[in-house]
Amino acid sequence: MTSFKRLLPEWGCQKDPIEFYREVHQLFVDHFSQYSTDEQLKRHPAEALAFCNLVRAKMNLPKLPDEAILGALENHRKIGKRKMVKV
């Protein structure tokens, strides 16, 4: 399991994990809306890689690994929109 709170600063990101999850999810919604979930995106490796490259470019985080980006998208879904709004 990825410890986002510990690892985000190592990757150059100063956001807290919830904020990071939200931003990754928003990029997914804005640019990859043809996939309704992160699970669908992961079934298309070339598109998943394109999404990861987009996130790195838009967030200016070149060291951010693919698994962190896709994990953030998954965490956003698992935590749920209701809890994301409260934080």
Secondary structure, DSSP 8 states (H G I E B T S, - for coil): ---HHHHHHHTT--S-HHHHHHHHHHHHHHH-TTSSSHHHHHTSHHHHHHHHHHHHHHHT-TT--HHHHHHHHHHHHHH-HHHHHH-
